[in-house]
């Protein structure tokens, strides 16, 4: 299970944030770590370098 409680939220909000992320992950899609998303996006070609078919 992913540790969602390491968010920068105040301690009183940590449980709510964790629950919301769990809910999103189980219903709608994947919840990924910020570092994973940033790394993925940084490896995509820049918009100026793309072409339209």
N, CA, C and O atoms as a GROMACS GRO file, in nm:
protein
  212
    1UNK      N    1   0.083  -0.117   0.000
    1UNK     CA    2   0.000   0.000   0.000
    1UNK      C    3   0.088   0.124   0.000
    1UNK      O    4   0.189   0.130   0.070
    2UNK      N    5   0.049   0.223  -0.078
    2UNK     CA    6   0.125   0.345  -0.088
    2UNK      C    7   0.108   0.429   0.038
    2UNK      O    8  -0.001   0.434   0.094
    3UNK      N    9   0.215   0.495   0.081
    3UNK     CA   10   0.208   0.583   0.196
    3UNK      C   11   0.165   0.721   0.150
    3UNK      O   12   0.247   0.801   0.104
    4UNK      N   13   0.036   0.750   0.160
    4UNK     CA   14  -0.018   0.877   0.115
    4UNK      C   15  -0.014   0.982   0.224
    4UNK      O   16  -0.052   1.097   0.200
    5UNK      N   17   0.030   0.946   0.342
    5UNK     CA   18   0.026   1.040   0.453
    5UNK      C   19   0.148   1.131   0.456
    5UNK      O   20   0.162   1.210   0.549
    6UNK      N   21   0.236   1.124   0.358
    6UNK     CA   22   0.354   1.209   0.357
    6UNK      C   23   0.330   1.338   0.281
    6UNK      O   24   0.424   1.400   0.232
    7UNK      N   25   0.204   1.380   0.270
    7UNK     CA   26   0.172   1.504   0.200
    7UNK      C   27   0.212   1.624   0.286
    7UNK      O   28   0.230   1.611   0.406
    8UNK      N   29   0.226   1.741   0.222
    8UNK     CA   30   0.265   1.859   0.299
    8UNK      C   31   0.149   1.920   0.377
    8UNK      O   32   0.162   2.030   0.430
    9UNK      N   33   0.035   1.852   0.385
    9UNK     CA   34  -0.081   1.904   0.457
    9UNK      C   35  -0.054   1.912   0.607
    9UNK      O   36   0.034   1.845   0.660
   10UNK      N   37  -0.132   1.996   0.673
   10UNK     CA   38  -0.122   2.004   0.819
   10UNK      C   39  -0.162   1.869   0.879
   10UNK      O   40  -0.240   1.795   0.819
   11UNK      N   41  -0.109   1.836   0.995
   11UNK     CA   42  -0.141   1.706   1.056
   11UNK      C   43  -0.290   1.679   1.069
   11UNK      O   44  -0.333   1.564   1.057
   12UNK      N   45  -0.370   1.783   1.095
   12UNK     CA   46  -0.514   1.761   1.110
   12UNK      C   47  -0.581   1.723   0.979
   12UNK      O   48  -0.689   1.664   0.979
   13UNK      N   49  -0.517   1.755   0.867
   13UNK     CA   50  -0.573   1.724   0.736
   13UNK      C   51  -0.517   1.596   0.677
   13UNK      O   52  -0.568   1.547   0.576
   14UNK      N   53  -0.414   1.540   0.736
   14UNK     CA   54  -0.345   1.426   0.679
   14UNK      C   55  -0.438   1.307   0.657
   14UNK      O   56  -0.432   1.245   0.551
   15UNK      N   57  -0.522   1.276   0.753
   15UNK     CA   58  -0.614   1.163   0.738
   15UNK      C   59  -0.713   1.186   0.625
   15UNK      O   60  -0.743   1.094   0.550
   16UNK      N   61  -0.763   1.309   0.613
   16UNK     CA   62  -0.856   1.342   0.506
   16UNK      C   63  -0.789   1.332   0.370
   16UNK      O   64  -0.847   1.278   0.276
   17UNK      N   65  -0.669   1.384   0.359
   17UNK     CA   66  -0.594   1.376   0.233
   17UNK      C   67  -0.569   1.232   0.196
   17UNK      O   68  -0.589   1.193   0.081
   18UNK      N   69  -0.527   1.151   0.292
   18UNK     CA   70  -0.501   1.010   0.265
   18UNK      C   71  -0.628   0.939   0.219
   18UNK      O   72  -0.625   0.860   0.124
   19UNK      N   73  -0.739   0.968   0.285
   19UNK     CA   74  -0.864   0.903   0.247
   19UNK      C   75  -0.906   0.946   0.106
   19UNK      O   76  -0.946   0.861   0.026
   20UNK      N   77  -0.897   1.074   0.074
   20UNK     CA   78  -0.933   1.122  -0.059
   20UNK      C   79  -0.847   1.059  -0.167
   20UNK      O   80  -0.898   1.020  -0.272
   21UNK      N   81  -0.716   1.048  -0.143
   21UNK     CA   82  -0.628   0.985  -0.241
   21UNK      C   83  -0.660   0.837  -0.257
   21UNK      O   84  -0.656   0.784  -0.368
   22UNK      N   85  -0.690   0.770  -0.146
   22UNK     CA   86  -0.730   0.629  -0.153
   22UNK      C   87  -0.857   0.615  -0.235
   22UNK      O   88  -0.867   0.524  -0.318
   23UNK      N   89  -0.953   0.703  -0.213
   23UNK     CA   90  -1.081   0.699  -0.285
   23UNK      C   91  -1.060   0.722  -0.434
   23UNK      O   92  -1.118   0.651  -0.516
   24UNK      N   93  -0.979   0.820  -0.470
   24UNK     CA   94  -0.950   0.846  -0.612
   24UNK      C   95  -0.882   0.726  -0.674
   24UNK      O   96  -0.917   0.684  -0.784
   25UNK      N   97  -0.784   0.671  -0.603
   25UNK     CA   98  -0.709   0.556  -0.655
   25UNK      C   99  -0.800   0.437  -0.678
   25UNK      O  100  -0.784   0.366  -0.778
   26UNK      N  101  -0.894   0.413  -0.589
   26UNK     CA  102  -0.979   0.295  -0.602
   26UNK      C  103  -1.092   0.313  -0.702
   26UNK      O  104  -1.140   0.215  -0.758
   27UNK      N  105  -1.138   0.436  -0.725
   27UNK     CA  106  -1.253   0.459  -0.812
   27UNK      C  107  -1.217   0.505  -0.953
   27UNK      O  108  -1.270   0.454  -1.051
   28UNK      N  109  -1.128   0.601  -0.962
   28UNK     CA  110  -1.109   0.671  -1.088
   28UNK      C  111  -0.979   0.640  -1.161
   28UNK      O  112  -0.978   0.632  -1.284
   29UNK      N  113  -0.872   0.623  -1.090
   29UNK     CA  114  -0.745   0.606  -1.158
   29UNK      C  115  -0.633   0.587  -1.060
   29UNK      O  116  -0.656   0.566  -0.940
   30UNK      N  117  -0.514   0.594  -1.109
   30UNK     CA  118  -0.396   0.570  -1.028
   30UNK      C  119  -0.350   0.698  -0.960
   30UNK      O  120  -0.351   0.806  -1.019
   31UNK      N  121  -0.311   0.684  -0.836
   31UNK     CA  122  -0.248   0.792  -0.762
   31UNK      C  123  -0.099   0.762  -0.763
   31UNK      O  124  -0.056   0.656  -0.716
   32UNK      N  125  -0.022   0.853  -0.817
   32UNK     CA  126   0.123   0.833  -0.828
   32UNK      C  127   0.196   0.935  -0.742
   32UNK      O  128   0.144   1.042  -0.712
   33UNK      N  129   0.317   0.900  -0.705
   33UNK     CA  130   0.402   0.993  -0.632
   33UNK      C  131   0.438   1.111  -0.722
   33UNK      O  132   0.455   1.095  -0.842
   34UNK      N  133   0.451   1.228  -0.662
   34UNK     CA  134   0.487   1.348  -0.737
   34UNK      C  135   0.617   1.328  -0.814
   34UNK      O  136   0.627   1.370  -0.930
   35UNK      N  137   0.715   1.264  -0.753
   35UNK     CA  138   0.845   1.243  -0.818
   35UNK      C  139   0.831   1.154  -0.941
   35UNK      O  140   0.899   1.176  -1.041
   36UNK      N  141   0.744   1.053  -0.936
   36UNK     CA  142   0.722   0.966  -1.052
   36UNK      C  143   0.658   1.042  -1.168
   36UNK      O  144   0.697   1.026  -1.283
   37UNK      N  145   0.560   1.125  -1.136
   37UNK     CA  146   0.491   1.202  -1.240
   37UNK      C  147   0.586   1.304  -1.302
   37UNK      O  148   0.589   1.319  -1.424
   38UNK      N  149   0.662   1.373  -1.219
   38UNK     CA  150   0.757   1.472  -1.268
   38UNK      C  151   0.861   1.407  -1.359
   38UNK      O  152   0.893   1.462  -1.465
   39UNK      N  153   0.913   1.292  -1.318
   39UNK     CA  154   1.012   1.222  -1.400
   39UNK      C  155   0.952   1.182  -1.535
   39UNK      O  156   1.016   1.199  -1.638
   40UNK      N  157   0.830   1.130  -1.534
   40UNK     CA  158   0.763   1.091  -1.658
   40UNK      C  159   0.744   1.211  -1.750
   40UNK      O  160   0.775   1.204  -1.869
   41UNK      N  161   0.694   1.320  -1.695
   41UNK     CA  162   0.668   1.439  -1.776
   41UNK      C  163   0.797   1.499  -1.831
   41UNK      O  164   0.799   1.550  -1.943
   42UNK      N  165   0.904   1.493  -1.755
   42UNK     CA  166   1.032   1.547  -1.802
   42UNK      C  167   1.091   1.466  -1.916
   42UNK      O  168   1.176   1.517  -1.990
   43UNK      N  169   1.049   1.340  -1.932
   43UNK     CA  170   1.100   1.257  -2.039
   43UNK      C  171   1.017   1.264  -2.167
   43UNK      O  172   1.055   1.207  -2.269
   44UNK      N  173   0.904   1.334  -2.163
   44UNK     CA  174   0.823   1.352  -2.283
   44UNK      C  175   0.887   1.459  -2.371
   44UNK      O  176   0.952   1.550  -2.320
   45UNK      N  177   0.868   1.449  -2.503
   45UNK     CA  178   0.924   1.553  -2.590
   45UNK      C  179   0.852   1.687  -2.565
   45UNK      O  180   0.734   1.690  -2.532
   46UNK      N  181   0.926   1.793  -2.582
   46UNK     CA  182   0.866   1.925  -2.566
   46UNK      C  183   0.765   1.947  -2.679
   46UNK      O  184   0.781   1.893  -2.789
   47UNK      N  185   0.662   2.025  -2.653
   47UNK     CA  186   0.556   2.046  -2.750
   47UNK      C  187   0.612   2.098  -2.883
   47UNK      O  188   0.566   2.057  -2.990
   48UNK      N  189   0.709   2.187  -2.877
   48UNK     CA  190   0.769   2.243  -2.998
   48UNK      C  191   0.839   2.136  -3.082
   48UNK      O  192   0.858   2.155  -3.202
   49UNK      N  193   0.877   2.026  -3.021
   49UNK     CA  194   0.949   1.919  -3.090
   49UNK      C  195   0.857   1.813  -3.147
   49UNK      O  196   0.904   1.716  -3.206
   50UNK      N  197   0.728   1.829  -3.130
   50UNK     CA  198   0.633   1.728  -3.178
   50UNK      C  199   0.577   1.772  -3.313
   50UNK      O  200   0.578   1.890  -3.347
   51UNK      N  201   0.526   1.675  -3.388
   51UNK     CA  202   0.464   1.704  -3.517
   51UNK      C  203   0.325   1.644  -3.519
   51UNK      O  204   0.297   1.547  -3.448
   52UNK      N  205   0.239   1.701  -3.599
   52UNK     CA  206   0.105   1.651  -3.615
   52UNK      C  207   0.100   1.563  -3.739
   52UNK      O  208   0.147   1.603  -3.845
   53UNK      N  209   0.044   1.444  -3.725
   53UNK     CA  210   0.041   1.354  -3.842
   53UNK      C  211  -0.045   1.407  -3.955
   53UNK      O  212  -0.057   1.343  -4.059
   0.00000   0.00000   0.00000
